[in-house]
Amino acid sequence: MMYKILLSCALLVVSATTVLGCDRACTFSSQNGDQCFYTCTNACNQSPAHHKMQFLNALANKGHQCHPNGAASLACEKTPSFGVCPSHSWSCGRGC
């Protein structure tokens, strides 16, 4: 009986961690001159294309010049206001 209770508690903690976690969906992949490149992955039960569009919209709302670069990636112009390439990423999940 105690074993079942401990197992149930462990599963509850793992489930809560999965739901409450903050996953990186799009991350910096490379830089070529004045272009920063980012790659998006499956995260939070959403496709890379979904995260790419969400990230593009968020960057555009901040005034950055970015565009799609393939099915799961995007590129941004590196300007003084954009800052350093690795400082940008897109996350999903609770607590982000």
DRENSEDO-755436 format. One record per residue: residue in three letters; residue number from 0; z, x, y of N, C-alpha, C in turn. Coordinates in steps of 0.02 Angstrom, whole numbers, padded with zeros to 5 digits. Layout:
% residues N
  residuo  num     n_w     n_u     n_v    ca_w    ca_u    ca_v     c_w     c_u     c_v
      ALA  NUM       Z       X       Y       Z       X       Y       Z       X       Y
...
//
This chain:
% residues 96
  residuo  num     n_w     n_u     n_v    ca_w    ca_u    ca_v     c_w     c_u     c_v
      MET    0   00000   00041  -00060   00000   00000   00000   00000   00044   00063
      MET    1   00042   00095   00064   00045   00140   00122  -00021   00175   00132
      TYR    2  -00054   00192   00077  -00119   00225   00080  -00170   00181   00115
      LYS    3  -00171   00116   00099  -00217   00069   00130  -00204   00062   00205
      ILE    4  -00141   00061   00224  -00123   00056   00295  -00147   00118   00333
      LEU    5  -00134   00177   00304  -00156   00239   00337  -00232   00243   00342
      LEU    6  -00267   00222   00290  -00339   00222   00290  -00366   00174   00343
      SER    7  -00336   00115   00348  -00356   00066   00398  -00346   00093   00469
      CYS    8  -00289   00127   00480  -00275   00156   00546  -00325   00210   00562
      ALA    9  -00341   00252   00514  -00390   00306   00525  -00459   00277   00542
      LEU   10  -00479   00225   00507  -00544   00194   00521  -00545   00162   00590
      LEU   11  -00490   00133   00610  -00485   00102   00676  -00492   00154   00731
      VAL   12  -00459   00211   00722  -00464   00266   00772  -00535   00292   00776
      VAL   13  -00567   00302   00720  -00636   00326   00719  -00682   00275   00753
      SER   14  -00674   00212   00739  -00715   00159   00770  -00704   00157   00845
      ALA   15  -00643   00162   00867  -00629   00160   00939  -00659   00221   00974
      THR   16  -00656   00279   00942  -00684   00339   00971  -00759   00332   00977
      THR   17  -00791   00304   00927  -00864   00295   00929  -00884   00248   00985
      VAL   18  -00850   00193   00992  -00867   00144   01043  -00850   00169   01113
      LEU   19  -00795   00203   01120  -00771   00225   01185  -00800   00292   01207
      GLY   20  -00837   00326   01163  -00863   00391   01179  -00917   00390   01231
      CYS   21  -00928   00446   01263  -00981   00454   01312  -01030   00505   01284
      ASP   22  -01090   00483   01268  -01140   00526   01237  -01192   00550   01288
      ARG   23  -01213   00612   01280  -01267   00638   01322  -01333   00612   01295
      ALA   24  -01370   00577   01337  -01433   00548   01316  -01493   00590   01341
      CYS   25  -01488   00620   01400  -01540   00663   01427  -01508   00727   01454
      THR   26  -01535   00783   01434  -01506   00847   01454  -01561   00895   01478
      PHE   27  -01541   00943   01517  -01585   00995   01542  -01614   01034   01483
      SER   28  -01680   01045   01484  -01710   01084   01430  -01742   01149   01454
      SER   29  -01772   01150   01514  -01801   01212   01539  -01819   01206   01613
      GLN   30  -01836   01263   01641  -01859   01265   01711  -01921   01308   01713
      ASN   31  -01970   01286   01752  -02032   01325   01761  -02048   01323   01835
      GLY   32  -02032   01376   01870  -02042   01378   01942  -01999   01327   01977
      ASP   33  -02032   01282   02013  -01996   01230   02051  -01991   01165   02013
      GLN   34  -01998   01166   01946  -01993   01106   01905  -01935   01113   01855
      CYS   35  -01894   01061   01851  -01840   01056   01802  -01862   01006   01749
      PHE   36  -01852   01023   01686  -01873   00980   01631  -01812   00956   01592
      TYR   37  -01813   00893   01572  -01758   00862   01536  -01785   00826   01475
      THR   38  -01746   00827   01421  -01765   00793   01359  -01713   00740   01343
      CYS   39  -01737   00681   01322  -01692   00626   01305  -01694   00614   01230
      THR   40  -01638   00589   01203  -01632   00577   01131  -01606   00507   01118
      ASN   41  -01605   00488   01055  -01573   00426   01034  -01498   00433   01046
      ALA   42  -01470   00386   01082  -01398   00386   01095  -01377   00315   01111
      CYS   43  -01317   00297   01093  -01289   00231   01108  -01335   00175   01085
      ASN   44  -01366   00183   01029  -01412   00133   01000  -01471   00116   01045
      GLN   45  -01492   00164   01086  -01550   00156   01130  -01599   00213   01118
      SER   46  -01662   00199   01129  -01716   00248   01117  -01718   00302   01171
      PRO   47  -01750   00358   01156  -01760   00410   01207  -01799   00382   01267
      ALA   48  -01849   00340   01255  -01888   00311   01310  -01844   00269   01356
      HIS   49  -01797   00232   01328  -01751   00192   01369  -01710   00238   01415
      HIS   50  -01682   00290   01386  -01640   00336   01426  -01682   00373   01478
      LYS   51  -01743   00391   01460  -01788   00424   01507  -01798   00381   01569
      MET   52  -01812   00317   01559  -01823   00272   01616  -01759   00261   01657
      GLN   53  -01703   00255   01623  -01639   00247   01659  -01624   00308   01702
      PHE   54  -01634   00367   01673  -01623   00430   01709  -01671   00437   01768
      LEU   55  -01735   00422   01756  -01785   00425   01810  -01765   00379   01868
      ASN   56  -01745   00318   01852  -01725   00270   01904  -01664   00295   01943
      ALA   57  -01615   00322   01908  -01555   00347   01942  -01572   00406   01987
      LEU   58  -01615   00451   01964  -01636   00508   02005  -01676   00485   02066
      ALA   59  -01721   00437   02056  -01761   00411   02111  -01716   00377   02164
      ASN   60  -01665   00342   02141  -01618   00309   02187  -01580   00359   02231
      LYS   61  -01576   00421   02206  -01543   00474   02245  -01593   00513   02287
      GLY   62  -01656   00491   02286  -01707   00522   02327  -01742   00582   02295
      HIS   63  -01732   00593   02232  -01764   00650   02198  -01834   00632   02174
      GLN   64  -01878   00681   02173  -01947   00672   02152  -01954   00691   02078
      CYS   65  -01955   00641   02035  -01960   00652   01962  -02014   00608   01933
      HIS   66  -02039   00627   01875  -02091   00588   01842  -02086   00596   01766
      PRO   67  -02112   00548   01729  -02112   00554   01656  -02154   00614   01635
      ASN   68  -02135   00645   01580  -02170   00703   01555  -02171   00698   01478
      GLY   69  -02208   00650   01453  -02208   00638   01381  -02165   00579   01363
      ALA   70  -02161   00564   01299  -02126   00504   01276  -02051   00507   01287
      ALA   71  -02022   00566   01282  -01949   00571   01285  -01925   00623   01335
      SER   72  -01966   00640   01383  -01945   00691   01431  -01968   00675   01502
      LEU   73  -01940   00711   01550  -01957   00702   01619  -01953   00768   01655
      ALA   74  -01985   00770   01713  -01985   00830   01755  -01965   00811   01825
      CYS   75  -01930   00856   01859  -01908   00844   01928  -01925   00904   01971
      GLU   76  -01943   00891   02034  -01954   00944   02082  -01887   00973   02101
      LYS   77  -01882   01040   02096  -01820   01073   02115  -01823   01087   02190
      THR   78  -01784   01049   02227  -01780   01057   02300  -01709   01076   02318
      PRO   79  -01697   01097   02381  -01628   01113   02400  -01580   01055   02388
      SER   80  -01602   00993   02401  -01557   00936   02391  -01546   00921   02317
      PHE   81  -01594   00940   02274  -01587   00929   02202  -01534   00975   02172
      GLY   82  -01530   01035   02197  -01481   01083   02171  -01506   01117   02108
      VAL   83  -01459   01140   02067  -01476   01176   02006  -01494   01128   01950
      CYS   84  -01544   01147   01912  -01570   01103   01859  -01517   01080   01808
      PRO   85  -01476   01125   01780  -01429   01104   01728  -01373   01057   01752
      SER   86  -01368   01048   01819  -01314   01005   01843  -01330   00931   01834
      HIS   87  -01391   00915   01815  -01412   00845   01806  -01416   00828   01731
      SER   88  -01392   00769   01714  -01397   00744   01645  -01386   00669   01647
      TRP   89  -01401   00635   01591  -01391   00563   01586  -01348   00549   01525
      SER   90  -01295   00511   01534  -01250   00493   01479  -01245   00418   01471
      CYS   91  -01223   00398   01413  -01214   00326   01400  -01151   00316   01359
      GLY   92  -01128   00255   01358  -01067   00238   01322  -01011   00222   01371
      ARG   93  -00955   00203   01344  -00898   00186   01386  -00866   00249   01413
      GLY   94  -00840   00245   01472  -00805   00301   01502  -00850   00351   01536
      CYS   95  -00913   00334   01546  -00959   00382   01579  -00958   00371   01654
//
